[in-house]
Amino acid sequence: MRQDEMLERVVIGLHAEIDLDPGWWWSHGLKYGTFEYWKAYEKAMESEAKDLNEFIRDHRSRDGYGISIVREHKMICKFCGHEYPDGYNGILDCCDEAIDSEQENIKSLVNEEA
């Protein structure tokens, strides 16, 4: 059994992201990356988030705001449920079934080369 048949890619988390553009940094003259810059930026972003929440509550409109859904994935062993990082491409060693299947894959590769 191939590795892509032994692992299933599943969603383990979702959250929505909204990119806000407070547009304030051009006029404040703060040097990017300084402590003062990040404090001011944080304050501006909090204010923009509050304003957007109020706008949505007042207008009930979905026109023009961009919300993207961000998904976190893990690779799950179909035999035992062990989690591997997303995109894992190594040897599966989480359970006897996975190990046996990996050994069969190696033997078939060796036989193909012979």
Stockholm file with secondary structure:
# STOCKHOLM 1.0

chainA/1-114         MRQDEMLERVVIGLHAEIDLDPGWWWSHGLKYGTFEYWKAYEKAMESEAKDLNEFIRDHRSRDGYGISIVREHKMICKFCGHEYPDGYNGILDCCDEAIDSEQENIKSLVNEEA
#=GR chainA/1-114 SS CCHHHHEEEEEEEEEEEECCCCCCHHHHCCCTTSHHHHHHHHHHHHHHHHHHHHHHHHHCCCTTCCEEEEEEEEEEETTTCCEEETTCCSCCCSSHHHHHHHHHHHHHHHHHHC
#=GC SS_cons         CCHHHHEEEEEEEEEEEECCCCCCHHHHCCCTTSHHHHHHHHHHHHHHHHHHHHHHHHHCCCTTCCEEEEEEEEEEETTTCCEEETTCCSCCCSSHHHHHHHHHHHHHHHHHHC
//
